[in-house]
Amino acid sequence: MSSRREFLKQAGIGGGVLLFGNGMAAAAGMSKEGQPIEAGTHQLAPLPYDYNALEPVIDEQTLRLHHGKHHAAYVKGLNTAEVKLKEARAANDFSLIKHWERELAFHGSGHILHAIFWENLSPNGGGKPDGKLAQAIDAEFGSFDAFKAQLIAATNAVEASGWGVFAYHVPFQKLVILQAEKHQDLTIWGAIPLLVIDVWEHAYYLKYQNRRSDFVTAIFDIINWKNVVGRLDQAMK
């Protein structure tokens, strides 16, 4: 087999920027026409499936609360932070700059990660990836089973609240598995999320209580690998 870099180049998975499709445009901060969204006008998009569609892995009550309350709160927080920073610029008053920059990072990252998470899941998901994603995983991690074991372990080991993240890292031109504490800490600059797993307690506690590992393992039964492949395809040279 050719080297990892040669394989990724041949598969069309070279470095570059992520070109978001229509479904991710709002979460990326860009409109469908490619124009920036005005500060403070981000919106919560509807789920791509019914609230009960992911049962039994994710129950309807949890999904309603997670999407309609928690994700919505991050959208609101992002909008507030953007407006406050705009007001600070107009007034030339940056006395609260540290607070609002932190709010921007936290809520903005929360909004984006949740938007990816919903599209990463499907009632028709599960199984294993095929094609060039499967080959790329084998080239980087040795096998799908080794990749899955590392992603599960990394996600379970997130300290307190956060995410497990499978990403394409542009500067290193390789697939990576990362952790994110909260929404924005412990990541690597240049990493494009392909698959994210939410392990904030609100994502699973009603059904799984303190059994985070059971939830993380069960998530693999509803992963939408076609969505993950699409995200990898969008990492352009």
C-alpha positions in Angstrom: 0.0 0.0 0.0 1.2 3.5 -0.8 2.1 5.9 2.0 -0.7 7.5 4.0 -0.1 10.9 2.3 0.0 9.4 -1.2 -3.2 7.4 -0.5 -5.1 10.5 0.7 -3.9 12.5 -2.3 -5.0 9.7 -4.7 -8.4 9.4 -2.9 -8.9 13.2 -3.2 -8.7 13.8 0.6 -5.8 16.3 0.6 -5.5 19.4 2.7 -7.6 22.5 2.4 -10.7 24.1 3.8 -14.1 22.5 4.5 -16.7 23.5 2.0 -20.0 23.3 3.9 -23.1 22.1 2.1 -26.5 23.7 2.6 -27.3 21.6 5.6 -24.3 23.0 7.5 -24.3 26.5 6.2 -25.9 28.2 9.2 -23.7 26.3 11.7 -20.6 27.3 9.8 -21.6 31.0 10.0 -22.2 31.2 6.3 -25.5 31.5 4.4 -26.4 29.1 1.6 -25.3 31.8 -0.9 -21.8 31.9 0.8 -22.4 35.3 2.4 -21.6 35.8 6.1 -24.6 35.7 8.5 -25.2 39.0 10.1 -24.0 39.1 13.7 -26.6 37.8 16.2 -28.9 36.1 13.6 -27.9 32.4 13.9 -30.9 30.1 14.0 -31.6 26.6 15.3 -32.2 24.3 12.3 -34.7 21.5 12.7 -33.5 17.9 13.0 -33.2 15.9 9.8 -35.5 13.2 11.4 -38.3 12.9 14.0 -37.6 13.2 17.7 -38.4 9.5 18.2 -36.4 8.3 15.1 -33.2 7.4 17.0 -34.9 5.2 19.6 -33.9 3.0 21.3 -30.3 4.4 21.2 -31.5 8.0 22.0 -35.0 8.3 23.5 -37.5 11.0 22.4 -37.5 12.9 25.6 -33.7 13.3 25.7 -33.6 14.3 22.0 -36.3 16.9 22.5 -34.5 18.4 25.5 -31.0 18.2 23.9 -32.0 19.8 20.6 -34.8 22.2 21.7 -33.3 23.4 25.0 -29.6 22.8 25.1 -28.6 23.3 21.5 -31.0 26.3 21.3 -29.3 27.8 24.3 -25.9 27.7 22.5 -27.5 29.4 19.5 -28.8 32.1 21.8 -25.5 32.4 23.5 -23.6 32.7 20.2 -26.0 35.5 19.0 -25.6 37.4 22.3 -21.9 37.2 22.2 -21.7 38.5 18.6 -24.1 41.4 19.4 -22.1 42.3 22.5 -18.8 42.3 20.6 -20.4 44.5 17.9 -21.6 46.9 20.5 -18.2 46.9 22.2 -16.6 47.9 18.9 -19.1 50.7 18.3 -18.5 52.1 21.8 -14.7 51.4 21.7 -15.3 49.8 25.1 -13.5 46.5 25.5 -13.7 46.2 29.3 -15.6 42.9 29.0 -13.6 41.6 26.0 -12.4 38.5 27.9 -15.9 37.4 28.9 -17.5 37.9 25.5 -14.6 36.3 23.6 -15.0 33.3 25.9 -18.7 33.2 25.3 -18.2 33.4 21.6 -15.8 30.4 21.6 -18.0 28.3 24.0 -21.4 28.9 22.4 -20.2 29.1 18.8 -18.3 25.8 19.1 -21.3 24.3 20.9 -23.6 25.3 18.1 -21.4 24.0 15.3 -20.6 20.7 17.1 -24.3 20.0 17.7 -25.2 20.8 14.1 -22.6 18.2 13.0 -23.7 15.7 15.6 -27.4 15.7 14.4 -26.3 15.0 10.8 -23.8 12.4 11.9 -26.7 10.3 13.2 -29.5 8.5 11.3 -32.2 6.0 12.1 -30.8 4.0 9.2 -27.2 4.3 10.3 -24.8 1.8 11.9 -22.5 -0.8 10.4 -19.1 0.2 9.0 -18.0 2.7 6.4 -16.9 1.4 3.0 -15.0 2.8 0.1 -12.2 5.4 0.5 -13.2 6.2 4.1 -12.7 2.6 5.1 -9.4 2.5 3.3 -8.3 5.8 4.9 -9.2 4.5 8.3 -7.3 1.3 7.7 -4.3 3.3 6.5 -4.2 5.5 9.5 -5.4 3.3 12.4 -4.7 -0.2 11.1 -8.3 -1.4 11.0 -11.8 -0.2 11.7 -11.9 -2.1 15.0 -8.7 -0.4 16.1 -10.2 3.0 15.1 -13.5 2.3 16.8 -11.7 1.2 20.0 -9.6 4.4 20.1 -12.6 6.7 19.4 -14.7 5.0 22.1 -11.8 5.1 24.6 -11.1 8.7 23.9 -14.7 9.7 24.1 -15.3 7.8 27.4 -12.2 9.4 28.9 -13.3 13.0 28.2 -13.0 14.8 31.6 -16.3 16.1 32.8 -18.3 17.5 29.8 -17.2 17.3 26.2 -16.9 15.4 23.0 -15.1 12.7 21.2 -14.0 14.0 17.7 -12.9 12.1 14.6 -11.4 14.7 12.3 -9.3 15.4 9.2 -6.3 17.5 10.2 -5.3 19.8 7.3 -1.7 20.8 8.3 -0.7 17.2 9.1 -2.8 15.7 6.2 -4.1 12.9 8.3 -7.1 11.5 10.1 -7.0 12.1 13.9 -9.1 11.3 17.0 -9.3 14.1 19.5 -11.1 15.0 22.7 -12.9 18.3 23.3 -13.5 19.5 26.8 -16.7 21.6 27.0 -16.9 22.5 23.3 -13.7 24.3 22.5 -10.8 23.0 24.7 -8.1 20.4 23.8 -8.6 20.5 20.0 -5.9 21.1 17.4 -6.0 24.1 15.1 -6.7 23.0 11.5 -8.7 19.9 12.4 -12.0 19.5 10.5 -14.6 17.5 12.4 -16.0 14.6 10.5 -17.8 12.7 13.3 -18.5 14.0 16.8 -19.9 12.2 19.9 -21.5 14.3 22.6 -20.8 13.2 26.1 -22.2 16.1 28.1 -24.6 14.4 30.6 -27.6 16.0 29.0 -26.9 13.9 25.9 -27.5 10.6 27.7 -28.4 10.8 31.4 -32.1 10.3 31.3 -31.7 6.9 29.6 -28.2 5.8 30.6 -27.6 7.6 33.9 -23.9 7.3 34.7 -23.2 4.6 32.1 -21.5 6.9 29.6 -19.6 4.0 28.0 -22.9 2.2 27.2 -24.2 5.3 25.4 -20.9 5.8 23.4 -20.9 2.2 22.3 -24.6 2.3 21.3 -24.0 5.5 19.2 -22.2 3.3 16.7 -25.6 1.7 15.8 -26.9 5.0 14.4 -23.8 6.6 12.9 -24.6 8.0 9.4 -21.4 7.0 7.6 -22.5 8.6 4.4 -22.6 11.9 6.2 -19.0 11.3 7.5 -17.9 10.4 4.0 -19.4 13.6 2.6 -17.5 15.6 5.2 -14.3 13.9 4.2 -15.0 14.6 0.6 -15.5 18.3 1.4 -12.0 18.6 2.8 -10.5 19.9 -0.5 -6.9 20.3 -1.6 
